[in-house]
Amino acid sequence: MHKQTHVATGDGSLRPQVPLTGELLLMLAGLGALGSLATNIILPAFPSMGAELGTSVKDLSATLGTFFVAFAVGQLFVGPLSDRFGRKQLVLCGLAAFVVGSAVCALAVNLPQLIAGRIVQALGVCATSVLSRAIARDLFEGEVLARALSLIMVAMAAAPGFSPLLGGALNSLLGWRATFVMVGVLAVLLGTHYLFRLGETHRADRRVALSLSAVAKTYGQLLFDRRFIAPALSVSLVIGSLYMFFAMAPAILMEGFGFSPLGLALFFASTVFVVFGAGMLAPRLAHRWGPTQAARTGIIVAFAGSVALLAGPHDVYYFSTALTVFLLGMGMINPLGTAITLQPFGHQAGAGSALLGFLQMGCAALAIGIASALRIPAYLAFCIVLVTSLALSLLAFGGQPRAR
C-alpha cells in the first residue's frame, strides 16, 4: 500500500508524496470507467433480454433511465460523505453495492427485478466515478493532476465506446446474464487492488463537518463560485453532448445510414482511438499554452466539428469526419476542464467532483430529452442540439476568471 506521507508546498498546502505510476493511473481509470462500462454494455443484449423476460425492447429502456437518475442523484451524497469520512469506505461500500446490484440483475426473472438491480448498481458505482476524480485531486497538483485526470477521463469516455462490442460478444457466447457477472467480477478485482495497493487518500485533518446545512452551503458556494461553475458547466455541456451521441447513434447510423448492429458497435469502438489520442495530447498542450488556453482550444475545435456536422451534407463519410473533429475537441476539454474545475477546491474535492458529475449527467439527460422531443429527423435534431450545447459551452468557459 502507498504510504500517505505529505510535504508542505509553496502555498502552505499539503501534497501527498505518491508517485504518478502506471499502476496507480490504471487503478483510478478503472474506478472511473466502471460506471460508463456498466451503462452501455447491455445494449446489444436487449433483444435477448426482452425475449427471456417477456418484455419489449422499448420497455427495457427503463433500465437505462433509472440507472442515469440513480447515478446522478447518488453522486450528490457520495461527495460530501467522502469529504467527511474519507474515500476508502465510500469506494469499498460503493463497489460492494455494485456487486450486489450486478448479482440481482444476473438472477432477474422479470423487468422490475432487473430495474431494481440496475438502481442498486448505479447507487454503488456512482461512488467510484466521483471518487476517482477526488482521489486524483487528493494526490496530485497542477500539471501532474492534469495528466492523471487525462487518463481517467479518457477511460470514462472510451468505456461507452467499447462496452457495446464487449457486451455483444458476451451475449453471443454466454448469454446476456454473463455481462452482469463480468462487471461484478471486475468490481471485486478493482476493490481488492484498491484496498491493498492504495487505501485512504483523504487525511483526517482535512475532512469537513457533515450536516444538511453544511452540505447545502458547500454546494451553494461551489455553484456561485466562478472558478468552479464556469469550467464545470462548460465541460458538462460537452460531455452531455457525447452521451447524446451515444444515445442517438443507433437511429442515425442504423436507420439513417443502414449500419448493422456489429457495424454500430465497431463504429463506437473506433471513436475510442480519437478520444484517447486527444486525451494524451491535452496535457502536452496545457504545458505549452497553459491549461486555460488549451481547454478553450478544445472547445473551439469541438464547436467547429459540430458546425460542420450541421452545415455539411447528409453523408456517412462526411458525418464520420466531422464527428472526429468534435471528438478531438471533446477529448481535450474533458480532462483539462475537469482539472481546472477541481484545482482550487482541494478541501472540497469530493463535493466538487460530485457536483461536476451531477452537472454532466444533467446536461446529458437534457440534451437527449430535447433531441428526442424534436419532431425532425434524428440526424438534424442531433446536430442542432450539438451546436447549441457547444456554443453554450464556449460562452460558459468565457466566464472563467483570469488566473493570477
C-alpha positions in Angstrom: 0.0 0.0 0.0 1.2 3.5 -0.7 2.1 5.4 2.4 0.3 8.7 2.6 3.1 11.0 3.7 2.8 14.6 3.0 5.0 17.6 2.4 4.2 21.3 2.5 4.0 23.1 -0.8 5.0 26.6 -1.6 1.5 27.9 -0.9 1.3 26.2 2.5 -1.0 23.3 1.4 -0.1 19.7 1.7 0.8 17.4 -1.2 1.0 13.6 -0.8 4.3 12.1 -1.8 2.8 9.4 -4.0 4.5 8.8 -7.4 2.4 9.0 -10.5 2.8 5.4 -11.6 1.2 3.5 -14.4 -0.3 1.1 -11.8 -2.0 3.9 -9.9 -3.3 5.6 -13.1 -4.8 2.3 -14.3 -6.5 1.8 -10.9 -8.0 5.3 -11.0 -9.0 4.8 -14.6 -10.7 1.5 -13.8 -12.6 3.1 -10.9 -13.7 6.0 -13.1 -14.7 3.9 -16.1 -16.7 1.1 -14.3 -19.9 3.2 -14.4 -19.5 4.1 -18.1 -18.8 0.4 -18.9 -22.0 -0.7 -17.0 -24.1 1.9 -18.7 -23.9 0.7 -22.3 -22.7 -2.9 -22.1 -26.2 -4.4 -22.0 -27.5 -2.5 -25.2 -26.7 -5.3 -27.7 -28.4 -7.9 -25.4 -31.8 -6.1 -25.3 -33.5 -8.4 -27.8 -32.3 -11.5 -25.9 -33.2 -10.0 -22.5 -36.7 -8.9 -23.8 -37.4 -12.4 -25.1 -36.4 -14.2 -21.9 -38.0 -11.7 -19.5 -41.2 -11.4 -21.5 -40.9 -7.6 -22.2 -40.3 -5.3 -25.1 -37.0 -3.7 -26.1 -38.7 -0.3 -25.7 -39.7 -1.2 -22.1 -36.1 -2.2 -21.4 -35.0 1.4 -22.0 -36.2 2.0 -18.4 -33.1 0.1 -17.2 -31.1 3.0 -18.7 -33.2 5.8 -17.5 -33.4 4.6 -13.9 -29.6 3.9 -14.0 -28.9 7.5 -15.0 -31.2 9.1 -12.4 -29.9 7.0 -9.6 -26.3 7.6 -10.7 -26.8 11.4 -10.9 -28.6 11.8 -7.5 -26.3 9.3 -5.7 -23.2 11.4 -6.6 -24.6 14.4 -4.6 -24.5 12.3 -1.4 -21.2 10.4 -2.1 -19.1 13.6 -2.4 -19.9 15.2 1.0 -19.8 11.8 2.7 -16.3 11.2 1.4 -15.1 14.7 2.4 -16.3 13.9 5.9 -15.4 10.1 6.4 -12.7 9.6 3.7 -12.6 8.0 0.3 -11.8 4.4 1.3 -15.0 3.5 3.0 -17.2 5.0 0.2 -15.2 3.4 -2.6 -15.4 -0.1 -1.0 -19.0 0.3 0.0 -19.9 1.5 -3.5 -18.1 -1.4 -5.1 -19.9 -3.8 -2.8 -23.3 -2.3 -3.6 -22.4 -2.6 -7.3 -21.6 -6.3 -7.0 -24.9 -6.9 -5.2 -26.8 -5.0 -7.9 -25.0 -6.9 -10.6 -26.0 -10.2 -8.9 -29.6 -9.1 -8.8 -29.6 -8.3 -12.5 -27.9 -11.6 -13.4 -30.6 -13.5 -11.5 -33.6 -11.4 -12.5 -36.6 -13.2 -13.8 -38.7 -10.1 -14.7 -38.3 -6.4 -15.6 -39.0 -5.0 -12.2 -36.2 -7.1 -10.7 -33.8 -6.0 -13.5 -34.6 -2.4 -12.9 -34.1 -2.8 -9.1 -30.7 -4.3 -9.7 -29.8 -1.5 -12.1 -30.7 1.1 -9.5 -28.5 -0.6 -6.9 -25.7 -0.9 -9.5 -25.9 2.9 -10.2 -26.0 3.9 -6.5 -22.9 1.8 -5.9 -20.9 2.7 -9.0 -21.6 6.5 -8.8 -19.2 6.4 -5.8 -16.2 5.1 -7.9 -16.9 7.6 -10.6 -17.0 10.6 -8.2 -14.1 9.4 -6.1 -11.7 8.5 -8.9 -11.5 12.3 -9.6 -11.5 13.2 -5.9 -8.6 10.7 -5.2 -6.6 12.2 -8.0 -7.2 15.7 -6.5 -6.1 14.3 -3.1 -2.8 13.0 -4.5 -1.7 15.4 -7.2 -1.5 19.1 -8.1 -1.1 21.2 -11.3 0.2 19.5 -14.4 0.5 16.1 -12.7 -3.2 16.4 -11.8 -4.0 17.2 -15.4 -2.0 14.1 -16.6 -3.8 11.9 -14.0 -7.2 13.2 -15.0 -6.4 12.8 -18.7 -6.2 9.0 -18.4 -9.3 8.9 -16.1 -11.4 11.0 -18.4 -10.1 9.0 -21.5 -11.2 5.8 -19.8 -14.6 7.2 -18.8 -15.2 8.4 -22.4 -13.8 5.3 -24.0 -15.8 2.8 -22.0 -19.1 3.6 -23.6 -17.4 3.1 -27.0 -16.0 -0.4 -26.3 -18.7 -1.7 -24.0 -21.4 -2.5 -26.7 -18.8 -4.6 -28.6 -17.9 -6.4 -25.4 -21.5 -6.9 -24.4 -22.4 -8.2 -27.8 -19.6 -10.8 -27.7 -20.6 -11.9 -24.2 -24.2 -12.2 -25.1 -23.4 -14.3 -28.2 -21.1 -16.6 -26.4 -22.5 -16.9 -22.9 -25.9 -15.2 -22.8 -26.9 -11.7 -21.5 -26.6 -12.7 -17.8 -22.8 -13.1 -18.3 -22.5 -9.3 -18.9 -23.6 -8.7 -15.3 -21.3 -11.4 -14.0 -18.4 -9.9 -15.8 -18.8 -6.4 -14.5 -19.4 -7.8 -10.9 -16.1 -9.7 -11.1 -14.3 -6.6 -12.4 -15.6 -4.6 -9.4 -14.3 -7.3 -7.0 -10.9 -7.1 -8.6 -10.8 -3.3 -8.5 -11.9 -3.3 -4.9 -9.2 -5.8 -3.9 -6.5 -3.9 -5.7 -7.6 -0.6 -4.3 -7.7 -1.9 -0.7 -4.2 -3.4 -0.8 -2.4 -1.0 -3.1 -3.8 2.4 -2.3 -6.3 2.8 0.5 -7.2 6.1 2.1 -6.0 9.3 0.5 -8.1 11.9 2.3 -6.3 12.9 5.5 -8.3 13.1 8.7 -7.2 16.7 9.4 -8.5 17.8 6.0 -12.0 16.5 6.5 -15.0 18.7 6.8 -18.1 18.7 9.0 -21.2 16.9 7.8 -24.7 18.2 8.2 -27.5 19.1 5.9 -26.9 22.8 6.2 -23.1 22.3 5.7 -23.7 20.2 2.6 -26.1 22.8 1.2 -23.7 25.6 2.0 -20.9 23.7 0.2 -22.9 23.1 -2.9 -24.2 26.7 -2.9 -20.6 28.1 -2.6 -19.5 25.9 -5.5 -22.4 26.9 -7.7 -21.8 30.6 -7.2 -18.0 30.4 -7.4 -17.0 31.3 -11.0 -13.8 29.3 -10.6 -16.0 26.2 -10.3 -19.2 26.8 -12.2 -17.7 28.3 -15.4 -15.4 25.4 -16.3 -17.8 22.8 -14.7 -20.8 23.9 -16.8 -18.6 24.2 -19.9 -17.2 20.6 -19.7 -20.6 19.2 -18.6 -22.2 20.6 -21.8 -19.5 18.9 -23.9 -19.8 15.6 -22.1 -23.6 15.8 -22.2 -23.2 16.1 -26.0 -21.1 12.9 -26.1 -23.7 10.9 -24.2 -26.3 12.3 -26.6 -24.3 11.0 -29.5 -24.2 7.5 -28.0 -28.0 7.7 -27.3 -28.9 8.8 -30.8 -26.3 6.9 -32.8 -28.5 3.9 -33.3 -31.2 6.0 -35.0 -28.6 8.0 -37.0 -26.3 5.1 -38.1 -28.7 2.1 -38.2 -31.8 3.7 -39.5 -30.3 6.6 -41.4 -27.1 5.0 -42.8 -28.0 1.3 -42.7 -25.4 0.1 -40.2 -25.7 -3.4 -38.8 -25.6 -4.0 -35.0 -22.0 -5.1 -35.4 -21.2 -2.1 -37.6 -22.6 0.2 -34.9 -20.5 -1.5 -32.2 -17.4 -1.2 -34.3 -18.2 2.5 -35.0 -18.5 3.1 -31.3 -15.2 1.3 -30.7 -13.4 3.4 -33.4 -14.3 6.6 -31.5 -12.2 5.5 -28.6 -9.0 6.0 -30.5 -9.8 9.6 -31.3 -10.7 10.3 -27.7 -7.6 8.5 -26.4 -5.3 10.5 -28.8 -6.9 13.8 -27.7 -6.6 12.9 -24.1 -2.9 12.2 -24.4 -2.4 15.4 -26.4 -4.2 17.6 -23.9 -1.6 17.7 -21.1 1.2 18.5 -23.6 -0.8 21.4 -25.0 -1.5 22.6 -21.4 2.2 22.5 -20.6 2.9 24.6 -23.7 0.0 27.0 -23.7 -1.4 26.8 -20.2 -4.4 24.8 -19.2 -7.0 27.6 -19.8 -5.9 28.3 -23.4 -5.6 24.6 -24.2 -9.0 23.9 -22.8 -10.5 26.8 -24.8 -8.9 25.5 -27.9 -10.5 22.1 -27.3 -14.0 23.7 -27.1 -13.4 25.7 -30.3 -12.3 22.5 -32.1 -15.4 20.6 -30.8 -17.6 23.6 -31.8 -16.1 23.6 -35.3 -16.9 19.9 -35.7 -20.5 20.5 -34.6 -21.0 23.3 -37.1 -19.5 21.2 -39.8 -22.0 18.4 -39.0 -24.9 20.8 -39.2 -23.8 22.6 -42.3 -22.5 19.7 -44.3 -24.1 17.0 -46.5 -26.1 14.1 -45.1 -23.4 11.6 -45.9 -21.8 8.8 -43.7 -18.2 9.7 -44.7 -18.7 13.4 -44.1 -20.5 12.6 -40.8 -17.6 10.4 -39.7 -15.0 13.1 -40.5 -16.9 16.0 -38.8 -17.7 13.8 -35.8 -14.0 13.0 -35.5 -13.3 16.8 -35.2 -15.9 17.1 -32.4 -14.4 14.1 -30.6 -10.9 15.5 -30.9 -12.0 18.7 -29.2 -14.1 16.8 -26.6 -11.1 14.7 -25.7 -9.1 17.8 -25.0 -11.6 19.8 -22.9 -12.7 16.8 -20.8 -9.6 16.3 -18.7 -8.4 19.9 -18.8 -11.8 21.3 -17.9 -12.1 18.8 -15.1 -8.7 19.7 -13.7 -9.4 23.4 -13.9 -12.7 22.9 -12.1 -11.3 20.9 -9.2 -7.9 22.5 -8.8 -8.9 25.4 -6.5 -11.0 23.1 -4.2 -8.7 20.6 -2.6 -10.6 20.6 0.7 -13.9 20.1 -1.1 -12.7 17.7 -3.8 -15.4 15.1 -3.0 -18.3 17.6 -3.2 -16.8 19.3 -6.2 -16.4 16.1 -8.1 -19.9 15.0 -7.1 -21.5 18.3 -8.3 -19.4 18.1 -11.5 -20.7 14.6 -12.2 -24.3 15.6 -11.4 -24.0 18.5 -13.9 -22.6 16.2 -16.6 -25.4 13.7 -16.2 -28.0 16.5 -16.0 -26.7 18.0 -19.3 -26.7 14.6 -20.9 -30.3 14.0 -19.9 -31.4 17.4 -21.0 -29.6 17.1 -24.4 -31.1 13.6 -25.0 -34.5 14.7 -24.0 -34.6 17.8 -26.2 -33.1 16.0 -29.2 -35.7 13.2 -28.8 -38.6 15.6 -28.4 -37.8 17.5 -31.6 -40.2 16.4 -34.4 -37.5 16.4 -37.1 -35.1 13.6 -38.4 -32.7 12.3 -35.8 -29.6 13.5 -37.7 -30.8 17.1 -37.8 -32.0 17.0 -34.2 -28.6 15.7 -33.0 -26.8 18.4 -35.0 -28.9 21.3 -33.7 -28.7 20.3 -30.1 -24.9 19.7 -30.5 -24.2 23.1 -32.0 -26.3 24.8 -29.3 -24.6 22.9 -26.5 -21.1 23.7 -27.8 -21.9 27.3 -28.3 -23.2 27.5 -24.7 -20.0 25.6 -23.5 -17.8 28.2 -25.2 -19.9 31.0 -23.7 -19.7 29.4 -20.2 -16.0 29.0 -20.3 -15.6 32.7 -21.1 -16.9 33.2 -17.5 -13.7 31.6 -16.2 -11.9 34.2 -14.1 -8.4 35.1 -15.2 -5.6 33.2 -13.5 -3.4 35.3 -11.4 
